[in-house]
């Protein structure tokens, strides 16, 4: 898949996963810069756009949950593990 088509598909997938437009645009811009600098084929660099978008969305959701304190440190006996 050519870079332009891959990046367009990535943008659509990021929107489908509910990313804010600015966040999606930043992800696409970063991927585009990497592809231009490395001259790699997008599928070899990132995998299919559907899978890469799902990974990005999951990572951002996990980071947001941690930042909001939604996850608690695990307890191991009497010891708290962060």
Number of C-alpha atoms within 10 A of each C-alpha: 10 9 17 11 12 22 20 13 17 24 23 16 20 26 17 13 16 11 19 10 12 9 13 22 16 12 19 20 14 12 19 17 12 14 17 13 9 11 11 13 15 23 14 8 13 15 13 15 21 17 13 16 26 16 13 16 20 13 12 14 13 14 12 12 12 12 10 9 10 9 10 10 9 10 10 8 7 6 8 10 10 7
